[in-house]
Amino acid sequence: MRRAVLALVALAACAAPRGAVVADVAGQVVFGAIVAADYAQTVRIVRDGQEGNPIIGRDGQNVPPGIYFPAAFILHTAVAFVLPRPWRNVWQATWGVGVSTAVWNNWVEGYPLP
């Protein structure tokens, strides 16, 4: 988990668009940490055959979490890269809240963070 967070932080910092301010990079780093938390929970949820994401599939039969989450983060970072401010911040905040909600719901369902 620690390695995944560090990799996401490095990717976010390297992918900073021209004109990005510290808040833009920090927003993507925070989003990456939230995604890493969701990934850690989802791996256990998939093992239990309870995943609700139809792209991944109940037991990971469609797209394994190890492929889905890095691809989703890279795509999210690419979109953030091309969006101008303030839309970049709206993008990051909207998805940050959405994924945070998923992490919270997973927690409530009995899948705490490692």
N, C-alpha and C positions, 0 to 999 in steps of 0.2 A: 504494500500500500504506500509506504513511504517513497519507494522508487517511482511509482506511478505519479504521485503528486509532484515530485521533483521534475519528472519528465514533462508534465503538463505545464509547470511553471516555466521551464526553459523554452518550451514551444511558444507559449504566450509572449514571453519577453522577446524572443527572436522574431516573432511575426508582427511586432508593433508597426503600425502603418506610419507613413510620413505624417508629421504634424501631431502625432499621438502625444498625449501628456501622460504623466505618471498615473493619473486616475484611470485612463483608458487601459493601460497595461495591468494595473492593479485589478480593474474590473474583470479582465479576462483571466487573471491568475485566480481570483476568488471563484469565478465560474468553474475553472478547472478543478479546484479543490472540491467543489460541490459535486461535480461530475465523478470525481474519484470516489467520493463517499457513496454515490448512487451505484457506481460500478461494484464496489465492495459488497453492498447489500444485495445487488442483483445476482451476483455469482451464487450466493447462498439461496436466493429465491428460486433460481433456475434449478439448482440441485434438488430442491423440494418439489419441482414441477408446478410452481405457483405463479410464474411470471405473467403479468397482464399485458405487456407490450406485444402487440401482434407481430411487429417486425422481428423481435427476438424469438417469440414462440414460448409456450408454457414451460418447456424444458430445454430451451435454447436450440431447438431443431432447425429454425429458420436462419438466424444469424447469431453466432456465439457472442456473448457479452464482450469477450476479448477483441472482437472485430468491431462490434457496434459502437462501443463507447469511444475508442480512439478516433474512429471515423467521424462520429457525431461531433466530437470536440474539434477536430481539424476543420470540418465544414463550418462549425460555429465561428471559429477563429478566422476563417477565410471571409465569411460574411462581415464580421466585425472589421476586418481589414479594409474592405471596400466601402463601408458605410461612412459618411461624413459625421462629424459631431453635429448636433446632439443625438442623431439617430443611432449612432454606435452605442451610446449610453443606454438608450431605450431598449435596443436589442439585447444588450448584456443584462440589464435589470429584469426585463420580461422573462428571459430564459432562466436567469438565476432564481427568480421566484418560482417558476414552474418546476425546475429540478429540485429546489429546496422543498417544495411541497411533496414531491415524490419521495424524497428522503424521509421527511416527517411521516408520511403515510406508511412507508416501509417500517419505520421505527414502531409506530402504533401497532402494526400487524405482527410485531415480534421479531424484527430484524434490526437490532441495534448496530451501531457502528463498531467496527473491530477496535 
